[in-house]
């Protein structure tokens, strides 16, 4: 329970609270005009203060960080894990709190070591860990816990608001949500814990939703973005990836087997030169062989004419030519024999020279060919540095391509199989949830009966609580017959909260108090308000929790059961905004 709420702000009206039900009222005085409204008296600010001191967020627009309040601290004395604790916090130092308490076994060890004085400074994050441990029996997850369990586990930040709802957050719009912005996984996990069920099942649905969100983002990027032509199908990419990996492995083997030869370029140049020489010598041989054929033919054509032919020739010449120009036959023959002999000798000498050149070139070609063969054998067995670098560069290029292919392949796989896998995960979670409801039927049934009992105390027809399994996680549905008006829907919240308080008290969980702002009773029939206050006081007394209500004086019912005295529950402080100092803070800002 809360014993006291105070502030370093001199004008703040200190609140002294007691066990059971406490009603903080805002009064309409004789000095109040029609333009004055109790809505500015500070009733809802009580909720803000309690949330702030229990680790609630303090954004830049928070009243605690405004100019009027930032330098002042607020303090609350309350029960925590069986002993009294005191917490103090200011908007000026919103990231830390000052705690006076005696830590017990429920406190995290890392925080216990920081509690060294009566007024110890710790971070808000550590303070929330303390509250989560001590109020809701939630130990820190061990190293074997899954990532989503650690990220989406219920904490004081998601659980305390069920006990201290805030109107401007939409806290009274739905029983199962304490804010309109609350995500399904947060409310599902919190309510599973508060009902005594396995909250990890609900948290795993959050992991599935995150995967679905990522899958949808990937699909949008692929179908509408730069990747639209790059992903392809898994079948296509699997083939391309296998071929590329094989090429990379072949290159790796070539590099590993590579024998570097420093003189590679000199030998390569020599091999080119030898090849050129062989080609040149072969061309010269071709010419000389042609010459040799022609010489041989000329030699074969050199011969002396037969004697009868010569005589006939000269006989005919004697007829035509004068006798004094004719030589004697013997002289002509002798001359002709001399000419033929000279030409044959010349041809023979030329043939011999050409043959020698051919033999010399053939010998040189044979020698060069042997050297060429030797060089090529060396080059085939070794390589140059730039060749090795080219191989390494090519390997790096293929490896980069493989990385890109693997990314595309994985993306294609996620796109093609992600939906199926998520459907399987949802199905498995649904089976787990169904089994949980079967195994914990007594806890489920008890919650249903308690809600029915509470609603039956307010209305002739009892309301109902339905817990069902779905592919989107556990579903919590509440109904009260004819619950169409704003007032009746607000009473669903009242009944639900009283059910939570009863279950929490039976299990020793929660902060030990429930705060209902006056907005809960907006539009509620006076008879239901009276019944709600009677029921709240009875539950608080029987179960040992504190029920704090803020109301306007003219909204307090005039008729109660004879044995119920509402005045005994009124907090001594009465608020009003009819005067400047009449509100909870004692100032206007």
Buried (B, 14 or more C-beta within 10 A) or exposed (E): BBBEBBBEBEEBBEBBBEBBBBBBBBBBEEEBEEEBEBEBBBBBBBBBBBBBBBBBEBEEEBBBBEEBBBEBBBBBBBBBBEEEBBBBBBBEBBEBBBBBBEBEEBBBEEBEEBBEEEEBBBBBEBBBBBBBBBBBEBEEBEEEEEEBBEEBBBBBBBBBBBBBBBBEBBBBBBBBBBBEEBBBBBBBBBBBBBBBBBBBBBBBBBBBBBBBEEBEEBBEBBEEEEBEEEBBEBEEBBEBBEEBBEBBEEBBEBEEEBEEBEEBEEBBEBBEEBBEBBEEBEEEBEEBEEBBEEBBEBBEEBEEEEEEEBEEEBEEEEEEEEEEEBEEBEEBBEEEEEEBEEEBEBBEEBBEBBBEBBEEBEEEBEEBEEBBEEBBEBBEEBBBEEBBEEBBEBBEEBBEBBEEBBBBBEBBBBBEEBEEBBEEBBEEBBEBBEEBBEEBEEBBEBBBEBBBBBBBBBBEEBBBBEBEBEEBBBBBEBEBEEBEEEBBBBBBBBBBBBBBBBBBBEBEBBBBBBBBBBBBBEEBBEEBBBBBBBBBBBBBEEBEBBBBBBBBBEBBBEEBEEEBEBEEBBBEEBBBBBEEEBBBBBBEE
